[in-house]
Amino acid sequence: MRLIVLALIQSILLCGGQMFMKLALKAMGPVSWTWSFVLCQLLNWWWLACGVSFTAAGVLWMYILKHWSFSQAYPLSSLAYVFGMIAAMLVFHEHIAWTQWIGILFIMAGCYLVAN
């Protein structure tokens, strides 16, 4: 049960990093190799949130790999796809097709089977 909880947290952090990256890229504007562009990116808080989220996910992933078997831990990382789909719908207001929801159900069923 502890592995599932940690895998959920790690997947949420991983999804958060991807979500923050998309938000940072939306706020970025056109790319130009000027100092003002670089400074603007350094002041873009979405990049900071992206880095913090990815770093926390990476540290938690190292802990998970150290304490559980790879064959159990790695399939549970696919939970990030579930959270990604939910973020696409809630944050970015994307339309999710019914076939994608069926895929999410298969991922969740697979994670359940691997965890037990």
Secondary structure, 3 states (H helix, E strand, C coil): CHHHHHHHHHHHHHHHHHHHHHHHHHHHCCCCCCHHHHHHHHCCHHHHHHHHHHHHHHHHHHHHHHHCCHHHHHHHCCHHHHHHHHHHHHCCCCCCCHHHHHHHHHHHHHHHHHHC
